[in-house]
């Protein structure tokens, strides 16, 4: 699986996140679509942070502390990321939680198509209740999906990883409260509480420089905040 830092063709954190959150057999999401969309927005911000394009401003910068700052506007050569970078540039100076929701909207289909083109999933057209068109994305390459979960499991068992992308993925899944749906605690010899503790250890580990870790921590906090708002809004409208 290509892991180059730049260029279209490298695997995005958002693609891995979506693959993790899609059931291999049924092709359905294991958490709500609105939650996934927020997570994908967070994953795109994380990717931009890992590539040095975007960060959360520190004290004394031109952008207010804790708000998004564009470090490098140079295109990444990946159309999905470049679109996300343009969206962040347009909202520079805002808090991450005010950006992640919108950034992830409409991305699912685009990312599924990329996964399908890479042979990771396959598109299945079907009708809901025999009337309404629907689409599911079961695994086409089960080894890829399992391999990804295995890397997550190993990192969680150790409570550490030197792979920045695995660490970011663990942090995002924890922010989405979906980690236990991707890595079953009992299967890795951990309780659900221990799984969460290991995820915290990984997030604070030495897999990247402090600035990048701080930026990703800010993105994850934004994902958590945005999901809370989404749930509250949904409950209020029910």
C-alpha positions, 0 to 999 in steps of 0.5 A: 500500500503506497505511503508516499508523503505527496502525490495522487496515488498515496493512501489518504488517512481518510481512505483508511478511516472509511475502510475501517468504518465499513463492514467488510461483508455488508458494505455498510457503515458501522457508525452513523453517516453523519459521524463518518462525515465529521470523521472524514473532515477531521481525517483530511485536516489530519492529512494536511497537518501531516504534510505540513500544510495546515496546523492549529496556531500556537500563542503569538502567531498571526492567527489566534491560538487554537485556530486553523492556520495554513502553513504551506498553500502549495498544492499536494498533487492530490485532487481531494487534498487540494480541494480540502486545502482550498476550503481550509484556506477560505476558512483560515482563522476559524476553529477546527470544530467549525470546519471539520463538518463541512469539510467531510460532507460529500466526501464519502462517495468520492473516497469510496470510488477511490477505494474501488479503483484501488480494488479495496472495495466493490460497488453494489447497487441495490434497492431499499424496500424494493423501491429506493436505489441504494449503494453498498461497498463490501470489501473486494480485498479482504486482506487489505482491510484485515491488514489495516486492522491488524496494524491498529491492533498491534499498536493498541496492544503495545500502546505505541507505534512509530507510524504517524499514519497509524497513530493518527488513525487510532486517534481519529477512531477514538475521537469518533468513539468507534475504536471498539467497533474496528478493533474488538477489545476481547480479540486483542486481550484488552477491555474497552477501557484499556483500549481507550487508554492505549489510544491515549498513549499512542496519541501522546507518543513519539511518532511525530514532532510535538507540533504535529502531535499538537495539531492532530490533537486539536483536530481530534478535539474538533471532531469530538466537539462537532460530533457532540453538536451533531448528536445534540442537533439530531436529538433536538429534531427528533 
